[in-house]
Amino acid sequence: PLPAGFEITAETPLAPGSWQEAGMPFYSGKVAYTQHFDLTKAPGARYVVKPGKWKGMAAEVKVNGTIAGTIAWQPYKLDITSLVKEGDNEIVVEVTGSLKNTFGLFYRKEPSWIYGPTAWNHAPEHTPPPSEYVIPHYGLYEPFCVYRSEVK
């Protein structure tokens, strides 16, 4: 059985994967994933960043320190052509979680993407242990990619 309560530990760098598995089950903010790409610019080429497998409310993309845009709906990719340069490029994808991880509803077994004010009216008779909480998984599960497409 798990001990009661939770433990606060020192910050550690995250690897790709679920924030829950990294010990951050109630985190709702942003996590930045940084990669460097050595690019050779080709005339007329377009450059697109695609996160691959990820879960979150949105993902903000920065290229060489400049905000390129937000990925929040299909096809889950973003054109970054105007911001890439010849050579080394630092690309950051910041995945944003949701307040559902911070404020609950940890006891509700049915999945829902949104809850209204009355959702908190029905609490269990006894508080379940943390091992039975229902908490969404967020995070970047694999490194993101930059694709180059040639314009003909």
N, C-alpha and C positions, 0 to 999 in steps of 0.2 A: 504494500500500500504506500501511496505517496504521503509525505508529511503535510500537515496543514500549512497553508500560507504559501508565499512565494519568496524567492531570494533575488536580491538585486546584485548583479555582478558587474565587473569592469567591462568596458566597451572592447569588442574584438571585431576585426574586419570580417565581413560576410562573404561567403562563397555563394555561387548560384544555388538556389533552392528555396524552400519555404521558410518564411520568417519564423514560423512556429518551431520548426526543427532547429532553428538557430537560437532558440531560447527567447524569442520576442513575440509571444502569442497575442499580446494586447496592443502591440504597436500599430499606430494608424497613420503615421506620417510618410515621409519619403525615404527611399534608400537609393543612393546613387551607385551605379555600376559603370566603371570607367574602363575603356579599352583604347589602345592606340592602333592606328592603321597607317601603313606606309603606302600612299597612293600615288600612282602615276596618272596625271590628268591627260585625258585624250580629248581632242577637239570634238565637240558635239556630244560627249558622253554625259549621262545623267548618273548621279550617285544617290542611292536610297538606303536608309537604315531600316532594318526589320528586326524587332526584338526576338522572334522565335517563340518559344514556349514561355509565357509569363501570365501572372494573374495580378490584377490591380484595377483601380478605378481609372487610371490614366498613366501615361508615361511621357514625361517631358524630355526632349532631346536637346543637348547642347553640343555644339561643334566648335572646338578651339575657343571655349569660353563664351560663345554667343548662343543665345537661345534660338534654336532652329524651328521649334514648334512642339505640338503635343500630339501624341498618338492615343486615341481614345475609342476608335471604332474601326470596323473593317474598312480597308484591307490590312490594318495594323502595320503601316509602314509610313515613312516620311521622306520626301525628297530633300536632300541636303546639298544639292549641287552648288548652290551659290555660296556656301560656307566652307567647302573643302578646299584645300590647297595642295600643291605639289609637295610630296614628302610626308613627313609625320603629321598626323591629325589625331587630336585627342577628342574622342566622342564619349559623351556621358549620357546614359539613359537613367532617368530618375523615376522609379516606379512609386506611385502613390497608393497607399492602402485606403481603408475607410474607418470611420468612427464606429462601425459595427464591432470592430475588434476591441475598442476601448470601452464602449458603453453597453455592450450586450446585444442582444438577447442570448445569453449563453445557455439558457435552459430549453430553448425552442428547438425541437428536432426537425421540424419541417423547414425546408429551404425557402428563402424568399430574398429577393434583391432589395426590398424596401419594407419597412415596418412603419405603421402609423402610431399616433400617441396612445391608442388603446392597447397596443401590443404588450405594454408593461403591466396591464391590469391582471394578468394571470401568472402568478409565480408558483413554483412548486411548494408543496407543504414543507419539505426539508431541502435545504440547500445541497445540491449534488456536489461531489468532490470535483476538483479541477480536471481530473482525468475524464470526466463525462461532459465537460463543456463543449458546446458546438461553436467553433470559432472558424471563420473563413481563412483559407490559406492565401497569402499574397507573396509575391516575390518574382524574381527573374530566374527561371529554372535552367537556362542554358545561355551561353554567351550570345550576344546579339551579333548580327552580320551587317556588313555594308556591301551592297551590290552595285556593280557598274553596268549600265546598259548603253549600248551604242545606238545613236540616232542615225538612221540611214536617209 
